[in-house]
């Protein structure tokens, strides 16, 4: 008996499975394997957090998930309000998402990734730029232990009141466990 799975990954519908033991067509219905959302957790955080440091500092936005399988992936979705301020330009900051103590996304000058709300032109005094950081990342934590995802930020310069204020309006993190 041979079994081959034919599926359309763009739709979450049953698919045909070729099975030579089934007559007369040799086809039967089967549920799609993997790719299903197994659990969803979400948190909103609205405590304003000021980062006036050139070292990455927790923003307060974090959430834990316990994957049901070590082969599961976790889709991390972040929507976080940020306000960069400095009395003289240029004003900029960096941002990252961590799994535990491990960086999984880093948006910083060192890796030449630009983030529009975190940069301002030179020559303009009293810069304040506010925006929403939206980031989605598919992670492979390879564990069934509780795993915490969080965000951190840092100012490129703290002189002249350089800082970043996070969560002045509610920010959100959502974690989806996706079955393998």
Residue, then its C-alpha position, 0 to 999 in steps of 0.5 A: x500500500x502506498x500513500x501520497x498526500x496531495x494538498x493545497x497549503x493555501x487553504x485549510x480544507x481536507x485534501x485527497x490522499x492517493x491510497x491504492x487499497x481504496x477502490x474504485x478511484x484509489x482516492x480518499x479524503x484526509x485532513x491536511x498534515x501540519x501547519x495548523x494553529x495549535x494555540x494563540x496567546x496575546x497581551x496588551x501592555x500600556x504602561x509607559x516605559x522610558x528608555x534613556x540608555x544606550x544599552x538595550x533595555x526591556x520595554x515592558x512588552x512580553x508574553x510567554x507560551x508553552x509549545x505543545x511540541x518541540x517541532x512547533x514554530x511560534x509566529x511572533x506578532x508585535x505592534x508597539x508604540x514608540x516615541x523617539x526624542x532628542x533636543x538636538x538632531x540626529x535622533x535615533x534608536x534601535x529595537x529588538x525582539x528576544x526569545x528568553x535571552x536570545x536575540x531573534x530580531x535586531x533592528x540597529x545601525x550595526x546590521x544596517x536595518x533602518x526603521x523609519x520612526x527611529x531616524x530623523x534628519x540632521x540640523x533640526x532641533x528638538x526632534x520627536x518622532x512617534x510611530x508604531x513598530x509592527x513586526x512579525x517573525x516566525x521562530x523555531x524555539x525547539x522546546x516544550x518549555x515555557x518560552x518568553x518573548x519580549x522587546x527591548x529598545x535603546x537610544x543611539x545617544x542619551x546626550x541632550x535628553x535622548x530617549x525612547x518612550x514605549x507604550x504611551x498608547x497600548x502595545x500588543x504582542x501575540x504568539x501563535x503556535x503553529x504545528x509542524 
